[in-house]
Amino acid sequence: MHRFLARHQVPIVEGSRCTFLFRGEAEQVHLVHQIFGLPGRLPLRRLPGTDLWYLVLELPDGSRVEYQLEVSRDGRAERVNDPLNPRLAHSPLGSSSVCYARGYQVPDWAQPDPDSRPGTLTEFTMPSRALRRDATVMLYLPARFRRGGRYPLLVVHDGGDYLRYAAASTVLDNLIHRLDVAEVVAAFTYPGNRLAEYANSAAHARYLTAELVPRLEQEFPLAATPSGRCLMGASFGAVAALSAACRYPASYGSLILQSGSFVFTDIGHDHGGGPAFEPVVRFVNRYRAAPRRVADQVFVSCGVYEPLIVPNRSMVPTFEAAGMSVRYAEARDGHSWDNWRDRLREGLSWIFPGPQKFYYE
């Protein structure tokens, strides 16, 4: 058994069949995951006469699935990362094991490249009257930044998480180096009370549009036109990006919305999201009822294994009906930072294709 496990990467991937294993004494073992459409806990079976447990799961090519194992002993259940699998995914909630099905690979442009010159990251804090707090921003300048240029501006919600969990600075370094994306200045913002500030908050939209962007355009050589400004966010951050563009429709030329929490109701009031989603549902319902052109380009991405796949698919024709150019990308993945990282090349290269001489004097 030791030699068998030493020869195989767990989960064992054979075509579309992914075999999950656990070795140890237990009363029950379950695979805990968040694949929309499957039971959230799938039981492993014990191989008779051994302490080896197994589960075979059919996963389509290109799938990436985060999971944990729930091990029950002495009437108590404990969730742990897979001790036989060294691959881990990380998020603000902690870590989990990850299964790469056949055909999935971490993009090379999301990994450190010694040939790519790194940009610089500088943190600053600015007092915000709109938010009634000091707002922290991490500013990214491309490696070849020069004062005589004119650069597009990318404003990223949940900026610290994009930097830590989605390798955003590495991605920008590589995509700019490979001429997939124009040289951009990126402002990675940090929320205070995230669920309040990102849920269609007038104060947050005012902070972005009347405070942050004007300060950056005053201090740095930015394009300072709607076509040179993009708002980006994932989950609640995508709601914040869309709502800011709706409140200031002449300010931003493009949006990158990843797995947006675009929860809405068609009949009744039960949306299943809890109290935090109430302002989001009201906002999305109003926008769906009367779509408006609030940007020129909208990139939308979502994982087919997350419950938000249905509202995100529904928003695409809504954006198109408003007269905006839309590009939509799906992946066999879940509501995760690695999923959002893996879609950045497609979104950024469409919004700010490189090299763009338009932005330079």
Secondary structure, DSSP 8 states (H G I E B T S, - for coil): -HHHHHHS-SSEEETTEEEEEEES--SEEEEEE--TTS-SEEE-EE-TTSSEEEEEEE--TT-EEEEEEEEEETTEEEEE--TT---EEEETTEEEEEEE-TT----GGGS--TTS---EEEEEEEEETTTTEEEEEEEEE-TT--TTB-B-EEEETTHHHHHHHS-HHHHHHHHHHTTSB---EEEEE--SSHHHHTTT-HHHHHIIIIIIHHHHHHHS-B--SGGGEEEEEETHHHHHHHHHHHHSTTT-SEEEEES------SSSS--SS-GGGHHHHHHHHHHHHS-----SEEEEEEETTSTTHHHHHHHHHHHHHTT-EEEEEEES--SSHHHHHHTHHHHHHHHSBSS-GGGB-
